[in-house]
Amino acid sequence: MTIELRKDCAYALLTPTSMGVRLTPANGQPMHCGSNFFMQATSAESNVLSVSSYLGLRTKVLTTFVKGSPIARFIKDNLGSRHIEYEGPEVEQGDPWGYRHQFNLADSGCGTRGPRVHNDRAGEVGRTLNVKDFDLDRIFGQEGVQIMHLSGLIGALSPDTSNFCLELARAAKKHGTRISFDLNHRASFWKGRETELHEIFKEIASLTDILVGNEEDFQLCLNVEGPEAGGMDLTAKIDSFKGMIHRAKQAFPNAQVFATTLREVISVNLHRWGAIMSDGDHWHVVEPREIAVLDRIGGGDGFVGGMLYAILRGWAPEKWIQFGWATGALATTMMTDYGQPADEAQVWSIWKGNARVQR
C-alpha cells in the first residue's frame, strides 16, 4: 500500500501540542531524593515531530505560550534547536496564580526500581488552545501540510482543546492532508467527560488515515472490543491485536494503517521492544528484541515519529515499521524524551543491531 500525500506543501508534519518542561534527577535517582535536576522542554506530540525535524523535513507545532515567561522562552529556544517551527498566541499570565506551562516530574528509574512520573499541570496554558486563534484555511489550504499528527492527550486536555483537535481534523480532511491519530488514553483526563470525548474521538478516528494505540486505547477511546491489556504471551497478544484491528477497520474504514508497540520490561535498563502494523490487508510484525534503555519515556512517540517519517519519504510499508522500531529504540538511549537521529544511516544501524563504532 502507498499513502498518497499532497506535494504542494510547506510542511511535511504538523501537530497541536501543549509544551512544558520535564525535571529529571541526575544519575537515575528518585525525584524525592534528587538535588540536581536536568530540565528539558517536552511534549508527546513534539517528540513525534523530532524524528522528521532532525532528518531535514519541515515541521511545525501549533501551541500557546505564557507571555513574558522565562519557561516559554526556554521552550521556544528548544524548539528552534530541534528545527521545529511554532505558531500560537501569547497568553497573559494574569497573576502569580495564573497560567503557566506544565511541569513533568519524572525520574528514569534504575535496575528493579521503576520510573515514576508526576504530572503537575495546574494552570496549564495549553488548556486554552482554541481554534479561533489559528487560521486553518491558511495553514492547511495556502501553506499546506502533508500529515497532521494528533494525540489523545491534547484531544482530552480540555473542552477547548477537544474542539480544537476536531476542527483541525475536519480542516485537514477538507484540504487533503493525511491524519495520524495516537489515541493515548489517560483516565484522569477523561473523568467526567466520557460521553463527550467518546463522540469526539470517534469522529476524529473516522477521518484518520493512520491510527495508533494499544488494546486499552482502542477499547476505552473508541469502544472497539478487545482483550484486556497484559497477561498473555507474545503470540496470543499479536493474535488478539489482529482481531481487535479487524473490528476497528469495520468501524473506521477510512484508516489505512493501524499500529502499536510491544514492550516487555526485564529491568529498567533492559527491555524487549517490538511492534505490530497493518497496512490494508497486510500485517508487519517486529517480534520483541532486547534493547538497552537509558530512559524509557518517549519510546512510543519515537516509534510513531519514525513510522511517519518513513511514510513521508514514500518508502515501502515494511520499512515504515522497521524505521519506527529503530527510532523508538533510539529515543530510549537519550536523556531527552525525543530521539535526535544524526542521519538515516544511524537509524538503520540500530535496526540491523550494528552497535560497532563508526569512524
C-alpha positions as CSV (number, residue, x, y, z in Angstrom):
1,M,0.0,0.0,0.0
2,T,1.1,3.6,-0.6
3,I,-0.4,6.6,1.1
4,E,-0.8,9.4,-1.4
5,L,0.5,12.7,0.0
6,R,0.0,16.3,-1.1
7,K,3.0,17.6,-3.0
8,D,2.4,21.4,-2.8
9,C,3.0,21.7,1.0
10,A,5.1,24.0,3.1
11,Y,5.1,21.4,6.0
12,A,5.7,17.7,6.0
13,L,4.4,17.3,9.5
14,L,2.3,19.4,11.9
15,T,0.8,18.9,15.3
16,P,-1.1,20.7,18.1
17,T,0.6,20.5,21.4
18,S,0.9,21.8,25.0
19,M,4.5,22.4,25.6
20,G,6.0,22.0,29.1
21,V,9.2,21.1,30.9
22,R,10.4,17.9,32.5
23,L,12.7,17.8,35.5
24,T,14.7,14.6,35.9
25,P,17.1,13.9,38.8
26,A,20.7,13.1,37.9
27,N,22.1,9.6,38.0
28,G,18.8,7.7,38.0
29,Q,17.8,8.9,41.4
30,P,14.2,9.1,42.6
31,M,12.5,12.5,42.4
32,H,12.1,12.8,46.2
33,C,15.8,12.1,46.7
34,G,17.1,14.3,44.0
35,S,19.0,17.5,44.5
36,N,20.4,18.1,40.9
37,F,18.0,18.1,38.0
38,F,18.1,18.0,34.2
39,M,15.5,20.3,32.7
40,Q,14.2,19.8,29.2
41,A,11.4,21.1,27.1
42,T,9.0,18.4,26.1
43,S,5.6,17.2,24.9
44,A,4.5,13.9,23.5
45,E,3.5,15.5,20.2
46,S,6.7,17.5,19.6
47,N,8.6,14.3,20.4
48,V,6.9,12.7,17.4
49,L,8.0,15.6,15.1
50,S,11.6,15.4,16.2
51,V,12.5,12.4,14.0
52,S,11.4,14.3,10.9
53,S,12.8,17.7,12.0
54,Y,16.3,16.3,12.7
55,L,16.3,14.4,9.4
56,G,15.6,17.6,7.4
57,L,11.9,17.8,6.9
58,R,9.9,20.9,7.7
59,T,7.7,20.6,10.8
60,K,5.6,22.8,12.9
61,V,3.7,22.8,16.3
62,L,0.6,24.8,17.0
63,T,0.7,25.7,20.6
64,T,0.3,28.6,23.1
65,F,2.7,30.4,25.4
66,V,2.6,32.4,28.6
67,K,3.6,35.9,27.7
68,G,6.9,37.0,29.2
69,S,7.6,33.7,30.9
70,P,11.2,32.5,31.1
71,I,9.9,28.9,30.7
72,A,8.2,30.0,27.4
73,R,11.4,31.4,26.2
74,F,13.2,28.2,27.2
75,I,10.7,26.2,25.2
76,K,10.9,28.4,22.1
77,D,14.7,28.2,22.1
78,N,14.5,24.4,22.5
79,L,12.0,24.1,19.6
80,G,14.4,26.2,17.5
81,S,17.3,24.0,18.3
82,R,15.2,21.0,17.2
83,H,14.4,22.7,13.8
84,I,10.7,22.8,14.8
85,E,8.7,25.9,13.8
86,Y,5.9,27.1,16.1
87,E,2.8,29.2,15.9
88,G,0.4,30.3,18.6
89,P,-0.9,33.1,20.8
90,E,0.9,34.7,23.8
91,V,-1.4,34.5,26.9
92,E,-1.1,36.9,29.8
93,Q,-0.1,35.1,33.0
94,G,-2.7,37.1,34.9
95,D,-1.1,37.0,38.3
96,P,1.2,34.6,40.3
97,W,-1.7,32.1,40.5
98,G,-2.5,32.4,36.8
99,Y,-1.3,30.5,33.7
100,R,1.9,28.6,33.4
101,H,3.5,25.8,31.3
102,Q,3.1,22.3,32.7
103,F,5.8,20.6,34.7
104,N,6.5,16.9,34.3
105,L,8.5,15.5,37.3
106,A,9.9,12.1,36.3
107,D,12.9,10.0,37.3
108,S,14.4,7.5,35.0
109,G,14.4,4.6,37.5
110,C,17.3,2.1,37.9
111,G,17.5,-1.7,37.9
112,T,14.5,-3.1,39.7
113,R,13.2,0.3,40.8
114,G,10.8,1.5,38.0
115,P,10.5,5.1,36.9
116,R,7.9,7.3,38.5
117,V,6.1,10.2,36.8
118,H,4.2,13.0,38.5
119,N,2.4,15.5,36.3
120,D,1.9,19.0,37.7
121,R,-0.5,20.6,35.3
122,A,-2.3,23.2,37.4
123,G,-2.9,26.4,35.4
124,E,-1.6,24.8,32.2
125,V,-1.7,27.4,29.4
126,G,-2.1,24.6,26.8
127,R,-5.6,24.0,28.1
128,T,-6.6,27.3,26.4
129,L,-5.7,26.2,22.9
130,N,-8.6,27.4,20.8
131,V,-9.4,27.1,17.1
132,K,-10.3,30.9,16.9
133,D,-6.6,31.7,17.4
134,F,-5.5,29.9,14.2
135,D,-6.2,30.5,10.5
136,L,-6.9,26.9,9.4
137,D,-7.5,27.8,5.8
138,R,-4.1,29.4,5.6
139,I,-2.3,26.6,7.4
140,F,-3.9,23.7,5.5
141,G,-5.0,25.4,2.3
142,Q,-2.5,28.1,1.4
143,E,0.6,26.7,3.1
144,G,-0.3,23.1,3.1
145,V,0.6,20.1,5.3
146,Q,1.3,16.6,4.2
147,I,0.5,14.8,7.5
148,M,-1.1,16.2,10.7
149,H,-0.4,14.2,13.9
150,L,-3.0,14.3,16.7
151,S,-2.6,12.9,20.2
152,G,-5.4,11.9,22.5
153,L,-3.6,13.7,25.3
154,I,-4.3,17.0,23.6
155,G,-7.7,15.8,22.5
156,A,-8.8,15.3,26.1
157,L,-6.9,18.1,27.8
158,S,-9.9,20.5,28.0
159,P,-13.2,21.2,26.1
160,D,-11.3,23.9,24.1
161,T,-8.5,21.5,23.1
162,S,-11.0,18.8,22.3
163,N,-12.9,21.1,19.9
164,F,-9.5,22.4,18.5
165,C,-8.4,18.8,17.6
166,L,-11.8,18.1,16.0
167,E,-11.7,21.3,13.9
168,L,-8.1,20.6,12.9
169,A,-9.1,17.1,11.7
170,R,-12.0,18.5,9.7
171,A,-9.8,21.2,8.1
172,A,-7.1,18.7,7.3
173,K,-9.5,16.4,5.7
174,K,-11.0,19.2,3.6
175,H,-7.6,20.2,2.3
176,G,-6.3,16.7,1.5
177,T,-3.9,16.5,4.5
178,R,-3.4,12.9,5.8
179,I,-4.2,12.5,9.6
180,S,-2.3,10.4,12.1
181,F,-4.0,9.8,15.5
182,D,-2.3,8.3,18.5
183,L,-5.2,7.6,20.9
184,N,-3.1,7.9,24.1
185,H,-6.0,7.4,26.6
186,R,-5.5,8.9,30.1
187,A,-8.2,8.1,32.6
188,S,-7.6,11.3,34.6
189,F,-8.2,13.4,31.5
190,W,-11.5,11.6,30.7
191,K,-13.0,11.7,34.2
192,G,-16.5,13.2,34.0
193,R,-16.3,13.7,30.2
194,E,-16.5,10.1,28.9
195,T,-19.6,10.5,26.8
196,E,-18.5,13.8,25.2
197,L,-15.0,12.5,24.5
198,H,-16.2,9.2,23.0
199,E,-18.1,11.1,20.4
200,I,-15.2,13.5,19.6
201,F,-12.6,10.7,19.4
202,K,-14.9,8.6,17.2
203,E,-15.3,11.5,14.7
204,I,-11.6,12.2,14.6
205,A,-10.9,8.4,14.1
206,S,-13.4,8.3,11.3
207,L,-11.3,11.0,9.5
208,T,-8.0,9.4,10.4
209,D,-5.6,7.7,7.9
210,I,-3.1,6.3,10.5
211,L,-4.5,5.1,13.8
212,V,-2.1,4.2,16.7
213,G,-2.9,2.8,20.1
214,N,-2.7,-0.3,22.4
215,E,-5.6,-2.6,23.3
216,E,-6.7,-0.4,26.2
217,D,-6.6,2.7,24.0
218,F,-8.9,1.2,21.3
219,Q,-11.4,-0.1,23.9
220,L,-11.6,3.0,26.1
221,C,-11.4,5.7,23.4
222,L,-13.4,4.1,20.6
223,N,-15.4,1.2,22.3
224,V,-13.7,-1.3,20.0
225,E,-14.0,-4.7,21.6
226,G,-10.6,-6.3,22.5
227,P,-8.8,-8.2,25.2
228,E,-7.6,-6.8,28.5
229,A,-4.1,-5.3,28.3
230,G,-1.3,-7.6,29.6
231,G,-1.4,-11.1,30.9
232,M,-0.7,-13.0,27.7
233,D,2.2,-14.4,25.8
234,L,3.6,-12.7,22.6
235,T,1.7,-15.0,20.1
236,A,-1.6,-14.5,21.9
237,K,-1.0,-10.8,22.2
238,I,-0.3,-10.4,18.4
239,D,-3.4,-12.6,17.5
240,S,-5.6,-10.6,19.9
241,F,-4.4,-7.3,18.4
242,K,-5.1,-8.5,14.9
243,G,-8.7,-9.5,15.9
244,M,-9.3,-6.1,17.5
245,I,-7.9,-4.2,14.5
246,H,-10.2,-6.2,12.2
247,R,-13.1,-4.8,14.3
248,A,-11.6,-1.3,14.2
249,K,-11.3,-1.5,10.4
250,Q,-15.0,-2.2,10.2
251,A,-15.8,0.7,12.5
252,F,-13.4,3.1,10.9
253,P,-12.9,2.2,7.3
254,N,-11.1,5.4,6.3
255,A,-8.0,4.4,8.3
256,Q,-5.4,2.7,6.1
257,V,-2.7,2.0,8.7
258,F,-3.0,0.7,12.3
259,A,0.0,0.3,14.6
260,T,1.0,-0.5,18.2
261,T,4.2,-1.2,20.1
262,L,5.1,-4.2,22.2
263,R,7.2,-3.9,25.3
264,E,8.4,-6.4,27.9
265,V,10.3,-4.8,30.8
266,I,13.0,-7.1,32.0
267,S,14.6,-4.4,34.1
268,V,14.6,-0.6,33.9
269,N,17.6,-0.7,31.7
270,L,16.8,-3.8,29.6
271,H,13.6,-4.1,27.6
272,R,12.3,-6.3,24.8
273,W,10.9,-4.0,22.2
274,G,8.6,-4.9,19.3
275,A,5.8,-3.6,17.1
276,I,2.8,-4.6,15.0
277,M,1.5,-2.7,12.0
278,S,-1.3,-3.3,9.5
279,D,-1.5,-1.6,6.1
280,G,-4.6,-2.6,4.3
281,D,-4.8,-6.4,4.4
282,H,-1.0,-6.8,5.1
283,W,0.5,-7.4,8.5
284,H,4.0,-6.5,9.6
285,V,5.4,-7.7,12.9
286,V,8.7,-7.0,14.6
287,E,8.9,-9.6,17.4
288,P,10.4,-8.0,20.6
289,R,14.2,-7.8,20.6
290,E,16.3,-6.8,23.6
291,I,17.3,-3.1,23.7
292,A,19.3,-1.2,26.3
293,V,17.3,1.6,27.9
294,L,18.7,4.8,29.4
295,D,15.3,6.4,29.9
296,R,12.1,4.8,28.6
297,I,10.0,7.9,28.3
298,G,9.3,8.9,24.7
299,G,10.0,5.5,23.1
300,G,6.4,5.2,21.8
301,D,6.5,8.7,20.4
302,G,9.8,7.9,18.8
303,F,8.2,4.9,17.1
304,V,5.3,7.0,15.7
305,G,7.8,9.7,14.6
306,G,9.9,7.2,12.7
307,M,6.9,5.5,11.1
308,L,5.5,8.8,9.9
309,Y,9.0,9.9,8.5
310,A,9.1,6.6,6.5
311,I,5.6,7.3,5.1
312,L,6.6,10.9,4.2
313,R,9.7,9.5,2.4
314,G,7.5,7.3,0.3
315,W,9.2,4.0,1.4
316,A,7.6,0.6,1.1
317,P,5.3,-0.3,4.1
318,E,7.7,-2.9,5.6
319,K,10.2,-0.1,6.0
320,W,7.7,2.0,8.0
321,I,7.6,-0.3,11.0
322,Q,11.3,-1.1,10.8
323,F,12.3,2.6,10.9
324,G,9.7,3.3,13.6
325,W,11.0,0.4,15.7
326,A,14.6,1.8,15.4
327,T,13.7,5.4,16.2
328,G,11.7,4.3,19.2
329,A,14.8,2.3,20.4
330,L,16.9,5.4,19.7
331,A,14.8,7.6,21.9
332,T,15.3,5.3,24.8
333,T,19.0,5.8,24.6
334,M,18.8,9.5,25.2
335,M,18.0,11.7,28.3
336,T,15.7,13.8,26.2
337,D,12.2,12.4,25.7
338,Y,12.8,12.6,21.9
339,G,15.2,10.9,19.6
340,Q,17.8,13.1,17.8
341,P,19.0,11.0,14.9
342,A,22.2,12.1,13.2
343,D,21.1,10.7,9.9
344,E,19.1,7.8,8.4
345,A,22.2,5.6,8.4
346,Q,22.4,5.7,12.2
347,V,18.7,4.6,12.5
348,W,19.2,1.7,10.1
349,S,22.3,0.6,12.0
350,I,20.1,0.4,15.1
351,W,17.6,-1.7,13.2
352,K,20.4,-4.1,12.0
353,G,21.7,-4.4,15.5
354,N,25.1,-2.9,14.5
355,A,26.4,-1.1,17.5
356,R,30.0,-1.0,16.3
357,V,31.9,2.3,16.5
358,Q,31.6,4.4,13.4
359,R,34.8,6.2,12.4
